[in-house]
């Protein structure tokens, strides 16, 4: 075949073995959208460290002799080399063993780990395709130019090349062909599959109805529906397939039904079947040559904490991010319509719109995942499912190769358990103010406090307790970190921070709503995620570079800085009303005072550290727990536009009924905006009366909780688990990720016994909702103003008079006092 040069954007990677040789495959698209497959032969390898007392030349000679006796390996070992790499910053000799197949790595390692001369083996658990990307410097969603030989393409692609040279380019990600799909079920049967892509394709497949239309293709039975789904995926041949909870539900159910009919779910571009790879409790659907991104996984792992959505359903997340939610159609209505063979258009509208929402979410979220791919250097499928700890770890692994560092081994099970069972250490500092209402509150926080501490004090496992002349002493204990050489992890974190600062400067010069601005935002956000996750990584029990002392030291310096700033504020006439880990709230602080404070503090901070003003609020309320300690991050702030920012109250939690959350928000508005505590009490009393009179809409009583594991793995029959089991008894499919909505009904038995799926609840227990929902939620606010439960239930004139007197005194003393 002829020579060829082809430049393309890498979307996915895997490896195969052919004729006893290992090959890495890069799948992607060129600038014209043509599907490209690059095949590159690459030999697996790992490292061995011999005992320290052995001379390197003697040691490698002995090692070669023992390898020669391994007849069962034959020609499996291609070569061994003596190399130098740093192990926790110290240069050491290692033997690099190069083999033919990925399976040879583990087989050989299992043999030689028992040899007398061997001290340890390293980097034996890095998958070959990931190793290749790291060694070659290739970043998925980045571009490469491949020079090599054109090959006949038996896979579903336009161009196939066997690589001779690979050159890296840093262009923006290509415009990929993306397809979303969604399924609808009735009992165990898949009755409809909708498919939508970003090339104007839109179709639903269904069976059971007599006649279809332009949007809906009718098949004779479920088996034909599945076969048609497989053939359409092959026809459309997308680069990326996106789902919402597809790992746990859509793909999992399609595989189950294909197994029933003995159908091969061969969606891979090489006609391979979908492989379900185990990741913790979850099995992820992986397609060779097509990147499957489960949007739900990324939102749950990465974006969830930053969202105000109470539950991570497609409806709630799409509403928050896109401003539009799902079409409303209950599952029992779908089941009823299908069994009657009616409502085809209604179900198709619902199913197709789910696919459209998933595609729109992908358009919003994928650019963020692309940037993480480009920084961490691993494929889309993997990155979209990694928690924070794994994102950091693979960033470190990639940079370890670049900096000549040996990748540390994963801890074994017993070591992970030991780490998990360790006594908790002191975390961030919480400053305890007097609870109540305060005015003109300036909110300050440190920008990337923990990453800044890692950089400033050179916090890394290999710099810990190394005496080299000058050291950073950890506040409150005897540990220290050397300044003699730069630590591995601080050097990586510093690169992240500097890149982010440079991008944020560039963003200021770019039009805000432009494509370039959005791209820069996504990149700086990815850098922020990785930098801010570095502290947590040290304390993660499964981390390769785990260091409890490093994590404790970072927290100790964090406490020192927030306390120093609070002390500085107090000495200079500022009144701090609350402080938590990396933020503080100062009352009676207008813009001028805030600016002066900010300038003074930043002058005394290290170069890498900066305090920032987040905003000034008209008023705010801070709440203590029942034990009299500050409730961490439980406060509400009223801005000058009349909007409330709420943290830690039931209003922003999913496990409270809407009536409790709405009542709490109304109480907050009454005390912060209207300055009327009597109104707040009246709101609660009126809600109690409505509940007792039976005038509450049942939808406002629904409590939502998410299923996080298979139902049979729950040890306790919590209310949401009991309700989920009742759903299953009625034929609804419940999987991990399902959100259960239930109502506590009247009757005997425990709360769990009376937890009924909201669609089937005929009544509700008013006393449960009063005593376990509305009153506790309201008291979270009112107890900060001196009220108790009996004040809510009391309605006598005497009590009202005393409350009004308390209201006048409290506002005079607490609010208007300067």
N, C-alpha and C positions, 0 to 999 in steps of 0.2 A: 504494500500500500504506500501511497505518497506521503511526504512530510506535510505537516500542517501546523500553523500557529493559530491559536484561538484564545481570545480573551473572554472570560465569563465571570459572573457573580456566583460564588459558592453558597449553596443553600443547605445541602446535606452532605454527610460523609458516612461511610461504613467500610468494612473490609471483608474480603473473601479469600478463600484458599483455592488455588487452581494448580494442578500438577505439582503438588508439594511445595508451592511457593505462595507467599502472602502478598496480596495486593490491596491497596487502599483505593476506594472509589470516591471521587468527588462529583456530586450532582449539582447542576446549576443551570443558569440561562445566560445567553449573551445579550448584547444591547438590542437585538431584534426579537428577543423573546424565544429564540430557538433553544430547545432542551439539549444540554451538553452533559456528556459523561466522560470524565477523565479517569483513566486507570493507571496506577503507578505502583510498581513492585517495591515493597518496603519490608525489610527484615525486622522482626521483633527482637527485643533485647531486654536484659535486666542487669543489675549490678550485684556483685558479691564483695563483701569486706572480709578479709582474712584476719586472723588473730594478730594483735599488735606486736607480739614478740617475734613474728616472722619477718625476716628481711623480704622486701618486695620481690627480688629476683628469685630467691629460694622458694618463696611462697607460691609464685606463679608457676614455677617448675613443678612443685608438688601437686598443684591444682591441675595442671595439664596431664600429669601422669594418672591422676585419679579419674579425670574425664575420659582418658583413653580406654579405661577399663569398662566404661558404660557401653557395652555392646548393643544393648536394646535401643540406643539412640541412633546408631548407625551414622548416617550423614545429616542428622538433625541439627547438630551443632556446627555452625558455619565458621565461627571464628571467636577468639577471645583476645581482649586487648587490656593492657594496663593503662588506667586513666587516673587523673587527679581531679577530685571534686571537693568542695567544701561541705563538711558535715557540721551543721550548727556553727558555721563561721570558721571552722578549723580545717585546713587543707589536709586531705588524707588520700591514700592510694585505694583504688577499687579495681576489680576485674569486671570488665564489660563482656557479657556473654551474649553473642549474637546467634539466634536460632532461625529455623526456617518457617515455623508456623506459630501462631499465637498460643495454641494449646501446648506447645513444647515448653513455653516459659514456666507454666505452673508445674508441669510434669517434672522438669529438670530441677526446679526450685525445691520441690518436695523431697527429692533425693539428696541434694547437696546440703540442705539445711542441717542435716544430721552429721555431716563430716566434722572431724575433730579440728581441722584447720580453719573452718569457717566460723566467723563471728556473727555476721548478719547478712541478709539479702535485702535489696532495695529496688523499688520501682517495678515490681513484678505484677502489680495489679492495675496498671494503666492500660486501658483498651488500646489496641493498635491504631485505630483511626484517630483517637485523641492524641496519642503519642506522635503520630505523623503530623497533625496540625501544629502541635507545639514545636516539634523539631524543625519543620519547614517555615514556621512563622506565618502560616496561613490563618486568616480569620474568616469564619463563616459570615455571610452577608457582606463580605469584602470581595475584591476582585483579584483574579490571577490571570496571567498569560501563560498558557501551556504550549511548549514546543515539543512535537513528537510525531508519531506516525498515526495517520487516520486508520481506523479499524472498522470492519463491518459491524453494524449496530443491531444486535438481536434484542436489545432492551427497547423500551418505549422512549426513545430519544431521537433527536435529529442528527447529532454529531457525537462520535465516539473517538477518543484519542488516547493512545498509550504514551504516557509522558516520558520525555527525556529531560527537559528542564522546566521548572516552575518559577515564574517571576511574580512578585507580590505588588499589587497596586492598592491605593487607598481611596478609590472612588466611592461615592455614596451607594447604598444598596439599590439593586435593580428593582424595577416595577414587576413584581411577581404575579403569576396567575394564582389567585386564591379562591378556594371553593369552601363553602360552609354547608353543613347538612344537619338535619334534625329528624328524630323519629317520634311517632306516636304509637302507643300500645293499647291493646284491649286485653286484659288478662295477661297471658303469656305470649300473645300474638303481636307481631309488628304489623300494624294495619296501614301505615303511611310513612313514607320517607320524602322529605322535601330537600331540594338541592338548589343553591343559589351561588353564582360566582361573580367576580368583578369584570366579567366580559359579557354581561347582559344575558347570561343563561339563568333560567328560572323554571323549575319543574317539580311537580309532586308526583310520586308513584303511590298507587293505592290498590287494594283488592277488596272484593266483597260487594262493591257497587256495580250496577249494570252498565252505566255509561259515564265516560269521562268528558273532558273538554280540552281546550287548548293548553291549560295549565296543568291538568291532571291526567296522567296516563293510567288506565285501569288494567291490572293484570288479573289472571285467573285465580291465583292463590298466593299464599305467602312465599312459597318457594320461588315462583316466577318473579315476585317483587324483589327478592334478594338477588336473584340472578341479574335482573335488570339494573339494580343499583350498582352491582359490580361492573357490569358492562358500561354503564354511563360514566363511572369514575375513570375507566380506561379510555373512553372516548374523549372526555374533557381533559384528561391528563394534566391536572393542576400541579403547580410547584409546591403549594402549601394547602393542606386541608385544616380548617379550623372547626372546632366544636366547642360547646359549652357543657362541661361535665361529661365529655365524650368518653374519657377513659373509664369512668365508673358506670356510665349508663349507655349511651348510644352505641359505641363500639362493642362494649361488653355484651349488650343484648343482641346485637347483630351477630356476633360470634356464636352466642348460645343457639340462636335460631339456625345459623348455618350448620352447626354441628348436628342439630336435629335432622336436617335434610341431607347431611353428608356433602355439603357444598364447601369448596375451597374458597376462603376469603382472600383470594390472591390479587390484592390491590397494588402490590409492589411493581415498580417499573421493570423489574426483572422477572415478573410474574410470580414472585414469592408471596407467601401468605402473610397476613398481618401477624406480627409477633407481639405478644403481651409480656413486656419486661417488668419484673418486679422492682418496685421502688418503695421500700417500707411496706406498708399495708396495701398500697395501691399497685395495680398492674396497668402499665401504660401501653397504649396501642401504637406500635412503631411500624411504619411502612417504608420499605426500602426505596429510596429515590424520591420520596415525597415526604416533606416535613409535616408531621401531624402536631398541631399546637392546640392543646386544650386550654382555652382562655380562662376557664374556671381555676385551673391549677395555678396559673400565674397570679391571678387576683387573690386567691387564698393565701399563697405563699408570700407574695411581695406587696401587692397594692392594697390588700385588705385593710391593714392598720391605718392607712391614710384616707380611707373612704368613710363617709358618714352613713352609708347604707347599713341598716341594722342587720340585714340578712343578705348573703351573697348569691341570691337567685339572679337569673338572667333579667327578670323584671326589675328588681331593685337596682342592680348595678347599671343596667342600660338607662334607667330613669335618671340616675345621678350623673353618669358620664355623658349621655347623649341627649337627655331631656325627653326621652320617649320610652315607654314600657311595652310589655307584651300586650297582645289582644287578650281579652278576658274570656276564657272558656274553661269551665271546670272539667276535670278528668272524667267524672261520672256522666257529664253531659256528652262528652266524646263517646264514651262507651255506649250510652243509650242510643245516640244517633247511629252509630255503626251497626249495632245489633238490629236496628230497624232498617238499615241500609238507606238512611236519610242523611241530609245535611252535609253532602260531599263538599260543597263550596265553603261552608262554614268551617269545617275541620281543616280544609286545605288552606284557607285564609290564615287560620291560627298557626298551622304547621309551617307554612311558607314564611310567615312573618317572624317566627322564631329563628329561621335560618338567616333572614335578612338582618335581624338584630345582631346575631352572632357575627355576621360579615362586617357590619358597621362597627361593632366593638373591636373586631380585629383591625380594622382600618385605624382605629384610635389607639390601640394598645400595642400592636405589632412593632411600630417604630421604636418604642421603648425597649422591646425585647431584642430588636435588631442591634441596638447600641450596646446592650449587655453582651450579645454575641461577639461584637467587634472588640470589646474591651477584654472580656474573659477569654475569648478565643475558642469557644466550643459551639457545636451546632445548635440550631434553633430548637429541635426536639428536646435536647438535653437542657438547654438554658431555660426554656419556658417552664420547666418542672423543678428547677433547683430552688431549695430554700436559701436564705441568706448565707448560711454557713457554707454550703457547697459552692455558691458563687464566689465567695472569698477564697475558698480552698483551691478551686481550679484556676483562679487568678494567680495565686501563689505558686501553684505547680508550673504554670506557664512561665512565670518570671524566674522560678528556680533554674530552669534550663538556661534562660538568658543570662543569669548571673553566676552560673557555675555552681549552684547549690544542689546538694542531694535532696531529693524529695523524701521526707520522713514517712515511715510506714503508718498505716492506719492502726489505731489501737485495737487490741483483741477484745473479745466480749467481756472477759473478766475485768480488764482495765477500764472499759467503758462503765461497767457496773460500779467499780470502785469510785470512779470520778463522780458518778451520779449520786452516790451515797455520801459524798463528802458534806460536811457541815456547810450551810450557806454562809457566805461572807457579807459584810456590810456593803451595801450598794451606794446609791446616790443620797446626798444630804437633803433632808426635808426641813424647812424652816416653819415653825408653828406659830401662826399669828393668832390674835383674838378673832374668833369667828364673827361673822356679821357682814353688814353692808359698808362699803367704802367708796369714795368718790375720786374722780380724776386719776385713774389707775394707769400707770405706764408699765407695759409688759416688755421686759428685756430678756434676751436669751443669748447664750454663747453659740456662735456658728461652729458646728462640728467640734464640740468640746473634746470628746474622747479621741477622735483622730488627731486633733491638735496636740493632745497630751502624749500620745504615742510618738509623734514626731519630735516634740520638744524634749522629751526625756528618754528618747532612744529605747523604747520599751519593746524588747524582743527576747525570746528564750535564750539566744546565744550571748546577749549582752547582760543578762541577769547575773548579779553578784560576781562580776569580773573586775578585779582590782587592777587598774592600769594607770593609776596616778590621779585622775579626776573622775569622780562618779556623781551621779544624781541620786541623792538619798531619798527614799520613799517616806512621805510623812507618816508618822505613827508606827513604823516598824523598822527592822534592821536591814531590810533589803536595799539594794542599790543597782543602778544600771551604768555601765561604763560609757564614757564619752570618747574613748580612744578610737573606736571604729564604728561605722554606721551599721546598725542592725538591718537584717534582711527585710523584715516586715515593715519597720519604719520607713525604709527607703521606698517600698512599694506604695505605702499610704501617702507619703509625701508627693510622689508622682501623681497620684489621683487628685490630691488637693490642688496642686499647682495647675494641672490641666483644667480642673473645674473653674478655678479663678480666671484663667485665660479665656475660657469659653464664655463665662459670664460677662467679662469685659467686652468681648466681641458681640454678645447679644445686645448690648446697649447701643451698638452702632447699626443694628439691623432692624428693618421694619418689623413691628411687633407681630403682625398676623401673617407674615410671609412664610413660605415653605422653609426657607433657610433658618428663620427664627425658631420654628417648630423643631427642626432637626437639631439645632444647637441646644434647645431646651431638653430634648430627649437625651442627648449625650451627657449634658451636665447632670441630669437627674440620675442616669446610670452610674456616673462617677460618684455622686452623693450616696447612692444606695450602697455601693461597695465600700466607700470610706467609712461610713457610719456603722457598717456591719463588722468592722475589724475588731472592735472591742468585744462584742459578743462572741466572735469566733474563738478568742483565747479561752473563753469559759465553756465552749461547746464540748461535751464529753467525747464526741466522735472525731474531734479535730486532730489532724496530723501534727500541727504545730501548737497543740494544747499547752497552756500554761496558766494554772490557777493563780500563781503568784503575780504574773503579768496582769491578769484581769483585776485582781485585788489592788494592785498598785495603781492602775489607771483610775479605779473608783476612788482610791485614797486621794490622788491628786485632784480629781473632780470635786470631791468634798472640800478640799482645801480652797480651791478657786472660788467656788460659790460662797463659801463662808467668808473669804477675804473680801469679796465684793459687797456682801451684806454688811460686814463690819465697816468697810469704807463708807457705805451709804449712811449708816447710823451715825458715824463720827462727823459726817458732813451735813447733818440736819435733814436727811431723807428718812421717811418712815416706810420700812419694808413691811408689807402685809402678808406676803407669802413667798416662799422659795422652794423650788423642787428640782434637784439634780443639775439642770443646766439653765434654769430660768428663774427670774424673780419679778415680783410685782411691787411697785412703789406707788403709794397713794399721794394725792395732792400734788401731782407732778404734771405741769403743763409742758408744751413743746420745748420752751426755752430751758426749763430746768432739766428736762430729759436729755436735751442735746448737751448741756454742760456736764451732766453726769456721765454720759456716754464718752465724751472726749477725755474726761479725767480718768476713767477706768481703763480705756484702751491704751493710754500712755504707760500704764504700769503693768500691762499684760505682755507676755512673750510675743515675739513677732508672728508666730503661727496661730495665735489665739486672738479672737475678736468678739466683743460683746456687741449685740445688734438690738436696735429698737424695733419691736414687732408692731407696736401700735399703742395708742392712748385711748382709754375707754371712759365713758361718762360715769359708770358705776359698776360695781361687781359685788358678788357675795361669795364667801368662802365658808366651807362647812367642815365641822369636826365629826369624827365617828362617835358612836355611842359611848366608847370608852374614854372620850375626851382627847384623843390624838387627832392630828390632821388627816383627813381623808385625802390620800395622794391624788392629785389632779381632779379634785371634785370642786369645781367652781363654775360660776356663770358670770359673763361680762356683757354689759350693754354698751354698744358703740354709739357714736353721736348721730347715726342714721336710724336709731331705734331698733337695730338688729341685735339679737342675743347670740353670743358664742357660749356653747355649753360643753363642759368636759366632765366626764365621770358620773353624771347624773343618769337616772333611768331613761331620760329622754333619748339618749344616744345608745341605749342597750337593746338588744333584740329580744331578751327574755322577759320583757314586761308587756302587758296588754296596752293597746293604744289608749284606752281610757285613763290609765295611770300616767302614761307619758304626756298626754295632752293636758291633764290636770296639773301635773308638775310644771309644764311650760307656762300655763296660765298663771300659776302661783308665782313663778319667777318674774313674769312680766308685771304682775300686780305690785310686787315689792321693789323691783328695780326701776320700772318705767313709770308706774303710777304712784309709787311711794305710798301704797295703801295696804297695810297689813290686814285691816278688817276685810277688805275686798278679797284678799288671798284666802282668809278663813272662810268667807262666804262661798267662794268658788268650790272649796273642798266639801263644805256642807251640802251645797246644791248637788254636787256630783253624787254624794252618798245617798241623798234623797232620790235622785234619778235611778240609781242602781236598785234601791229597795222597792221602788214603785214599778220596776220592770220596764222602764221606758228607754233603756239603753239599746242601741243597735248591736246585735250580736257580733257584728264584724269588729266592733271596738273592744270586744272582750277576748279576741283571739290572741293566744300566746304562741310565738314562733320560736322554734328551736331546731337546730340542724343536727342531722344524724352524721356522726363522725366515724363510725365503724359498723361492721355488720351487726344486725340486731342480736344475733346469738352470742356476740362477744361482750354485751353489756352485763355487768355483774348485778347492777341494781335496776329495778324496774321503775325508772324515773317517769314522770308524767309524759314527757315527749316520746319515750320508748314505748310506754303502754299505748299511747295514741297511735304510734306507728304500727304496732302489732294489730291494732283494730283495723287500720287501713289495709294491711296485708290480708286480714280475714275477709275483707270485702273485695279483694281482687286487685288492689292498687299495687304497682311495683314500687318498692322502697329500696333505695341503694344508698351507699355512702354519698353524702352531699345533699340528699333529699332534705327539704325543709318541712317540718311538721307543724301545722297550725292546729291548735286544739283549744277547747273551752272546758273549764271545770264546771261540771253540772251538779245539780242537786242529788241527794240520795245518801246512802250509807257507804261505808268503806273509806279507804284512804284516798288522798288526792289523786294518786295514780289510777286507782280504780275508777275515779270519776272524770278522768281526762278523756274526752271524746273528740275525735276529728270534727273540726268546726262545721263541716257540711252536714253532719248527722246530729249535732247537738240540738235538742228540743227546748232546753231551758238552761239556766245558769245558776250557780250558787252565789247569791248576792253577798253573803257574809264573807266568803272567800275573797271576792274582788274588793270588798271594802277593807278588810283587815290584812290581806296579804298583797294587795296591789296599790290601791289608791292612797290609803292613809300612810303606809310606809314611804311611798314616793313623795307625797306632800311634806311629810315630816323631815325628809332629807334637807329641805329648804327651811322649813319653819323652825326646826330645832336650833338653827343658827341664829334665830331672832328671839330665842328664849321660850318658845312654845313647846308644850307637851301634848301627848295624845289626848288627854282629857280636855284640853282647850278646844280641840276640834269638835269633840262630841258635845261640849257644853253649849247651850243656846239661851241661857237665862239672861235677863237684862243686867243682872249684877255682874255676870261674867263679861258681857259685852262692854259694860261700862269700864270694868277694870282693864280689859284688853285695849280699849280706846285710849285709856290713860297711859297704859304701857307703850302704846304706839306713839303717843305724843312725846313721852320721855325718851324713848329709844331713838327716835329720829333726831331729837334735839341733841342727845348725848353722842350717838354713834355716827350720824351722817353729817350733820352740819358743823361738828366740832373740827376745827382746823389745827 
